[in-house]
Amino acid sequence: MANKTNNITTIKIFKQTKIRLDRLKEHERETYEQVLRKILYILNLSKKNPERALRIFNKLDRAIKRKQKEHTEVYQDEKEEDEESETEKKEDGKE
C-alpha cells in the first residue's frame, strides 16, 4: 500500500485566492482539497449537463450564504454583549 504522504503536494497561492477559497467553504472544517474538488466537479459537470451544474451551484451558494449569515449573527450578538458589558462597567464606575 502506498504511503498517503506520497500523494500530497503543496501549492502556493495568493492570499486573495485563499480568502476566496475560504468563502467557498460550506463549513469551517472543510479542507481546501474538498473545496477545490467541488469547484472542479461543478466546472466539469457544466460542460456535460449545464442545468444540473447550475442547480448544484445554486445549492452551494445558498449553503454558503446561510453559513455567512449565521456567522454574522453570532458576531453581532457578541458585539452587542461586549457593548452592554462596557456600558455596565462605565455606569458602575460613575456610582
CORJO-V976878 format. One record per residue. RES is the residue in one letter. SS is DSSP state (H for helix, E for strand, - for the rest). NEAR is the number of other C-alpha atoms within 10 Angstrom. Layout:
BEGIN
RES|SS|NEAR / RES|SS|NEAR
END
This chain:
BEGIN
M|-|3 / A|-|6 / N|-|7 / K|H|7 / T|H|7 / N|H|7 / N|H|7 / I|-|7 / T|-|6 / T|-|5 / I|-|4 / K|-|7 / I|-|8 / F|-|8 / K|H|9 / Q|H|9 / T|H|11 / K|H|13 / I|H|10 / R|H|11 / L|H|15 / D|H|16 / R|H|16 / L|-|20 / K|-|21 / E|-|18 / H|-|13 / E|-|9 / R|-|7 / E|-|12 / T|-|13 / Y|H|14 / E|H|9 / Q|H|11 / V|H|17 / L|H|14 / R|H|12 / K|H|17 / I|H|15 / L|H|12 / Y|H|13 / I|H|19 / L|H|15 / N|H|13 / L|H|16 / S|H|16 / K|H|10 / K|H|10 / N|-|11 / P|H|14 / E|H|12 / R|H|13 / A|H|18 / L|H|15 / R|H|12 / I|H|17 / F|H|17 / N|H|12 / K|H|11 / L|H|16 / D|H|14 / R|H|13 / A|H|16 / I|H|17 / K|H|14 / R|H|13 / K|H|17 / Q|H|16 / K|H|12 / E|H|12 / H|H|12 / T|H|12 / E|H|12 / V|H|12 / Y|H|12 / Q|H|12 / D|H|12 / E|H|12 / K|H|12 / E|H|12 / E|H|12 / D|H|12 / E|H|12 / E|H|12 / S|H|12 / E|H|12 / T|H|12 / E|H|12 / K|H|11 / K|H|11 / E|H|10 / D|H|9 / G|H|8 / K|H|7 / E|-|5
END
